[in-house]
Amino acid sequence: MTITWYGHSCFRLETKDFSLLIDPFSPQIGLRPPKIKDNIVLVSHDHYDHNNIEGLQEGSLLIKGPGEYEVKGVFIKGIQSFHDKIQGQGRGLNTIYAIKMEDMTIVHMGDFGQGALSEEQIEKIGDVDILMIPIGGVYTINYKEAVEAISQIEPKAVVPMHYKVPGLKVDIEGPEKFLKEMSLTPEKAEKSYKIQKKNLPAEEMKLVIFTL
């Protein structure tokens, strides 16, 4: 599988004959959004920095909420969560996506903002190979809360997202505090990163940080 990061919370997961795009953003955030060419597009919530589906092709499946889905042997579970710490009363609901493809489970937390995960959410998420988690605070959990959520989920690999990068107009924190708190030497990836099940660590967690 190839994972490509476009900045913010937008990732593309690609295999030889399948492509899935998560949380495409509006160019208003200051970054260049990807062209949509995918079998599936996932949207965690309806905010402009996560829901730009302009150019969605006919035949592509758009998923925008909780439920269970299957396309061409790819299984997706959408799990309801909150965008804030007041039961969604401030910023609304958010969907966590657990994606099963190429014998790996990739979990994308969207704009998770509620703090600690509930036991029910942890059970629904299940075993995780790769966790994509926001760390920039302000609109989501911050770096300390992200570390706590990671300890609840116990993934084999962690990919931080939704943090300040050059050009981004959204006022959030950079990755420095999170990286220090994790106390792991990150594996740096260019825009795209190839991963297979056999390359996942058996014991110590892998931390992968992308560069644009």
C-alpha positions as a Markdown table, in Angstrom:
| # | Residue | x | y | z |
|---|---|---|---|---|
| 1 | Met | 0.0 | 0.0 | 0.0 |
| 2 | Thr | 1.1 | 3.5 | -0.7 |
| 3 | Ile | 0.0 | 6.3 | 1.7 |
| 4 | Thr | 0.2 | 9.9 | 0.3 |
| 5 | Trp | -0.3 | 12.9 | 2.5 |
| 6 | Tyr | -1.5 | 16.2 | 1.0 |
| 7 | Gly | -1.3 | 18.2 | 4.3 |
| 8 | His | -3.8 | 18.7 | 7.1 |
| 9 | Ser | -5.9 | 15.5 | 7.4 |
| 10 | Cys | -6.0 | 14.5 | 3.8 |
| 11 | Phe | -4.5 | 11.2 | 2.8 |
| 12 | Arg | -4.7 | 8.9 | -0.2 |
| 13 | Leu | -4.4 | 5.1 | 0.3 |
| 14 | Glu | -3.5 | 3.3 | -2.9 |
| 15 | Thr | -3.0 | -0.3 | -4.0 |
| 16 | Lys | -2.4 | -1.5 | -7.5 |
| 17 | Asp | -6.1 | -1.3 | -8.5 |
| 18 | Phe | -7.8 | 0.7 | -5.7 |
| 19 | Ser | -7.6 | 4.2 | -4.4 |
| 20 | Leu | -9.3 | 5.8 | -1.3 |
| 21 | Leu | -9.1 | 9.5 | -0.4 |
| 22 | Ile | -9.8 | 10.8 | 3.1 |
| 23 | Asp | -10.8 | 14.4 | 4.1 |
| 24 | Pro | -10.0 | 16.4 | 1.0 |
| 25 | Phe | -9.8 | 20.1 | 1.9 |
| 26 | Ser | -10.7 | 23.4 | 0.3 |
| 27 | Pro | -7.8 | 25.5 | -1.3 |
| 28 | Gln | -8.9 | 28.2 | 1.2 |
| 29 | Ile | -6.7 | 26.6 | 3.8 |
| 30 | Gly | -3.6 | 27.6 | 1.8 |
| 31 | Leu | -2.6 | 24.2 | 0.6 |
| 32 | Arg | -3.2 | 22.6 | -2.8 |
| 33 | Pro | -5.9 | 19.9 | -2.7 |
| 34 | Pro | -5.6 | 16.7 | -4.6 |
| 35 | Lys | -7.6 | 16.0 | -7.7 |
| 36 | Ile | -10.2 | 13.4 | -6.9 |
| 37 | Lys | -9.8 | 10.2 | -8.9 |
| 38 | Asp | -10.6 | 7.6 | -6.2 |
| 39 | Asn | -12.9 | 4.6 | -5.8 |
| 40 | Ile | -14.0 | 5.9 | -2.4 |
| 41 | Val | -13.9 | 9.3 | -0.7 |
| 42 | Leu | -14.3 | 9.6 | 3.1 |
| 43 | Val | -15.4 | 12.8 | 4.8 |
| 44 | Ser | -15.1 | 12.8 | 8.6 |
| 45 | His | -17.3 | 15.9 | 9.1 |
| 46 | Asp | -18.7 | 18.9 | 7.1 |
| 47 | His | -16.1 | 21.6 | 7.6 |
| 48 | Tyr | -14.4 | 23.3 | 4.6 |
| 49 | Asp | -11.0 | 22.0 | 5.5 |
| 50 | His | -12.2 | 18.3 | 5.3 |
| 51 | Asn | -15.1 | 18.1 | 2.9 |
| 52 | Asn | -14.1 | 19.4 | -0.5 |
| 53 | Ile | -15.6 | 16.9 | -2.9 |
| 54 | Glu | -15.5 | 19.1 | -6.0 |
| 55 | Gly | -14.6 | 17.0 | -8.9 |
| 56 | Leu | -16.0 | 13.8 | -7.4 |
| 57 | Gln | -16.3 | 11.3 | -10.3 |
| 58 | Glu | -19.4 | 9.4 | -11.2 |
| 59 | Gly | -19.0 | 5.9 | -9.9 |
| 60 | Ser | -17.0 | 7.0 | -6.8 |
| 61 | Leu | -18.5 | 6.2 | -3.5 |
| 62 | Leu | -18.8 | 9.1 | -1.0 |
| 63 | Ile | -19.0 | 8.1 | 2.6 |
| 64 | Lys | -19.9 | 10.8 | 5.2 |
| 65 | Gly | -20.7 | 9.2 | 8.5 |
| 66 | Pro | -21.1 | 6.1 | 10.7 |
| 67 | Gly | -21.9 | 2.7 | 9.3 |
| 68 | Glu | -20.2 | -0.3 | 7.6 |
| 69 | Tyr | -19.3 | -0.4 | 4.0 |
| 70 | Glu | -17.5 | -2.7 | 1.6 |
| 71 | Val | -16.1 | -2.0 | -1.9 |
| 72 | Lys | -13.9 | -4.4 | -3.9 |
| 73 | Gly | -12.7 | -6.2 | -0.8 |
| 74 | Val | -12.0 | -3.0 | 1.2 |
| 75 | Phe | -14.0 | -2.8 | 4.5 |
| 76 | Ile | -14.8 | 0.5 | 6.1 |
| 77 | Lys | -16.3 | 1.1 | 9.5 |
| 78 | Gly | -17.4 | 4.7 | 10.4 |
| 79 | Ile | -17.6 | 5.3 | 14.2 |
| 80 | Gln | -19.3 | 8.3 | 15.7 |
| 81 | Ser | -17.4 | 10.7 | 17.9 |
| 82 | Phe | -17.4 | 14.3 | 18.9 |
| 83 | His | -15.5 | 17.3 | 17.4 |
| 84 | Asp | -15.4 | 18.9 | 20.9 |
| 85 | Lys | -15.6 | 18.2 | 24.6 |
| 86 | Ile | -19.2 | 19.1 | 25.0 |
| 87 | Gln | -20.9 | 16.3 | 23.2 |
| 88 | Gly | -20.8 | 18.0 | 19.8 |
| 89 | Gln | -22.7 | 21.1 | 21.0 |
| 90 | Gly | -19.9 | 23.4 | 19.9 |
| 91 | Arg | -18.4 | 21.9 | 16.7 |
| 92 | Gly | -20.7 | 19.0 | 16.0 |
| 93 | Leu | -20.1 | 15.3 | 15.3 |
| 94 | Asn | -17.0 | 13.6 | 13.8 |
| 95 | Thr | -16.6 | 10.2 | 12.2 |
| 96 | Ile | -13.6 | 8.0 | 13.0 |
| 97 | Tyr | -12.9 | 5.6 | 10.1 |
| 98 | Ala | -11.4 | 2.1 | 10.5 |
| 99 | Ile | -10.3 | 0.9 | 7.0 |
| 100 | Lys | -9.3 | -2.6 | 6.3 |
| 101 | Met | -7.2 | -3.1 | 3.2 |
| 102 | Glu | -4.3 | -5.2 | 2.2 |
| 103 | Asp | -4.6 | -7.1 | 5.5 |
| 104 | Met | -4.0 | -3.9 | 7.5 |
| 105 | Thr | -6.3 | -1.8 | 9.5 |
| 106 | Ile | -5.8 | 2.0 | 9.1 |
| 107 | Val | -7.7 | 4.3 | 11.5 |
| 108 | His | -8.2 | 7.9 | 10.6 |
| 109 | Met | -9.5 | 9.9 | 13.6 |
| 110 | Gly | -10.8 | 12.9 | 11.6 |
| 111 | Asp | -11.2 | 16.1 | 13.8 |
| 112 | Phe | -11.5 | 14.1 | 17.0 |
| 113 | Gly | -11.9 | 16.6 | 19.8 |
| 114 | Gln | -13.7 | 14.9 | 22.6 |
| 115 | Gly | -10.6 | 14.0 | 24.6 |
| 116 | Ala | -10.4 | 10.4 | 25.8 |
| 117 | Leu | -12.1 | 7.6 | 23.8 |
| 118 | Ser | -15.1 | 5.8 | 25.3 |
| 119 | Glu | -14.9 | 2.1 | 25.9 |
| 120 | Glu | -17.5 | 1.5 | 23.2 |
| 121 | Gln | -15.4 | 3.5 | 20.7 |
| 122 | Ile | -12.3 | 1.6 | 21.6 |
| 123 | Glu | -14.1 | -1.7 | 21.1 |
| 124 | Lys | -15.5 | -0.7 | 17.7 |
| 125 | Ile | -12.1 | 0.5 | 16.5 |
| 126 | Gly | -10.5 | -2.8 | 17.5 |
| 127 | Asp | -6.9 | -3.7 | 16.7 |
| 128 | Val | -5.1 | -1.0 | 14.7 |
| 129 | Asp | -2.0 | -1.3 | 12.5 |
| 130 | Ile | -1.7 | 2.4 | 11.4 |
| 131 | Leu | -3.3 | 5.3 | 13.3 |
| 132 | Met | -3.7 | 8.8 | 11.8 |
| 133 | Ile | -4.4 | 11.2 | 14.6 |
| 134 | Pro | -4.7 | 15.0 | 14.9 |
| 135 | Ile | -2.2 | 16.7 | 17.2 |
| 136 | Gly | -2.5 | 20.4 | 16.6 |
| 137 | Gly | -5.0 | 21.3 | 19.2 |
| 138 | Val | -7.4 | 24.4 | 19.0 |
| 139 | Tyr | -10.0 | 22.5 | 16.9 |
| 140 | Thr | -9.1 | 19.0 | 17.9 |
| 141 | Ile | -7.3 | 17.2 | 20.7 |
| 142 | Asn | -3.8 | 18.6 | 21.5 |
| 143 | Tyr | -0.5 | 16.8 | 21.6 |
| 144 | Lys | -0.9 | 15.5 | 25.1 |
| 145 | Glu | -4.4 | 14.3 | 24.5 |
| 146 | Ala | -3.2 | 12.6 | 21.3 |
| 147 | Val | -0.6 | 10.7 | 23.2 |
| 148 | Glu | -3.2 | 9.6 | 25.7 |
| 149 | Ala | -5.5 | 8.4 | 22.8 |
| 150 | Ile | -2.6 | 6.5 | 21.3 |
| 151 | Ser | -2.1 | 4.7 | 24.6 |
| 152 | Gln | -5.8 | 3.7 | 24.6 |
| 153 | Ile | -5.7 | 2.4 | 21.0 |
| 154 | Glu | -2.2 | 0.9 | 21.0 |
| 155 | Pro | -1.5 | 0.9 | 17.3 |
| 156 | Lys | 1.6 | -0.5 | 15.6 |
| 157 | Ala | 2.3 | 2.7 | 13.8 |
| 158 | Val | 1.3 | 6.3 | 14.3 |
| 159 | Val | 1.0 | 9.1 | 11.7 |
| 160 | Pro | 0.3 | 12.5 | 13.1 |
| 161 | Met | -1.8 | 14.9 | 11.1 |
| 162 | His | -3.8 | 18.2 | 11.4 |
| 163 | Tyr | -0.8 | 20.3 | 12.5 |
| 164 | Lys | 0.8 | 23.5 | 11.3 |
| 165 | Val | 2.9 | 23.3 | 8.1 |
| 166 | Pro | 4.2 | 26.1 | 5.8 |
| 167 | Gly | 1.4 | 27.7 | 3.9 |
| 168 | Leu | -1.4 | 26.4 | 6.1 |
| 169 | Lys | -3.8 | 29.3 | 7.1 |
| 170 | Val | -5.5 | 27.3 | 9.9 |
| 171 | Asp | -4.2 | 28.5 | 13.3 |
| 172 | Ile | -3.0 | 25.3 | 15.0 |
| 173 | Glu | 0.2 | 24.1 | 16.6 |
| 174 | Gly | 3.1 | 22.4 | 14.9 |
| 175 | Pro | 4.4 | 18.9 | 15.5 |
| 176 | Glu | 7.3 | 19.7 | 17.8 |
| 177 | Lys | 5.6 | 19.2 | 21.2 |
| 178 | Phe | 4.0 | 16.0 | 20.1 |
| 179 | Leu | 7.3 | 14.5 | 18.8 |
| 180 | Lys | 9.0 | 15.4 | 22.1 |
| 181 | Glu | 6.1 | 13.9 | 24.2 |
| 182 | Met | 6.2 | 10.7 | 22.2 |
| 183 | Ser | 10.0 | 10.1 | 22.8 |
| 184 | Leu | 10.3 | 8.0 | 19.7 |
| 185 | Thr | 12.7 | 8.6 | 16.8 |
| 186 | Pro | 10.4 | 9.3 | 13.9 |
| 187 | Glu | 10.7 | 7.7 | 10.5 |
| 188 | Lys | 10.6 | 10.6 | 8.1 |
| 189 | Ala | 8.6 | 10.0 | 4.9 |
| 190 | Glu | 8.4 | 12.1 | 1.8 |
| 191 | Lys | 5.0 | 12.9 | 0.5 |
| 192 | Ser | 4.3 | 9.2 | -0.2 |
| 193 | Tyr | 5.1 | 6.2 | 2.0 |
| 194 | Lys | 5.0 | 2.5 | 1.0 |
| 195 | Ile | 4.0 | 0.1 | 3.8 |
| 196 | Gln | 3.2 | -3.6 | 4.0 |
| 197 | Lys | 1.9 | -5.7 | 6.9 |
| 198 | Lys | 5.3 | -7.5 | 7.2 |
| 199 | Asn | 7.0 | -4.1 | 7.7 |
| 200 | Leu | 5.0 | -3.2 | 10.8 |
| 201 | Pro | 6.8 | -3.5 | 14.1 |
| 202 | Ala | 6.1 | -6.5 | 16.3 |
| 203 | Glu | 6.8 | -4.7 | 19.5 |
| 204 | Glu | 8.0 | -1.1 | 19.6 |
| 205 | Met | 5.6 | 1.4 | 18.0 |
| 206 | Lys | 6.6 | 3.1 | 14.8 |
| 207 | Leu | 6.2 | 6.8 | 14.4 |
| 208 | Val | 6.0 | 8.1 | 10.8 |
| 209 | Ile | 6.0 | 11.8 | 10.1 |
| 210 | Phe | 5.4 | 13.1 | 6.6 |
| 211 | Thr | 7.0 | 16.1 | 4.9 |
| 212 | Leu | 5.2 | 18.1 | 2.1 |
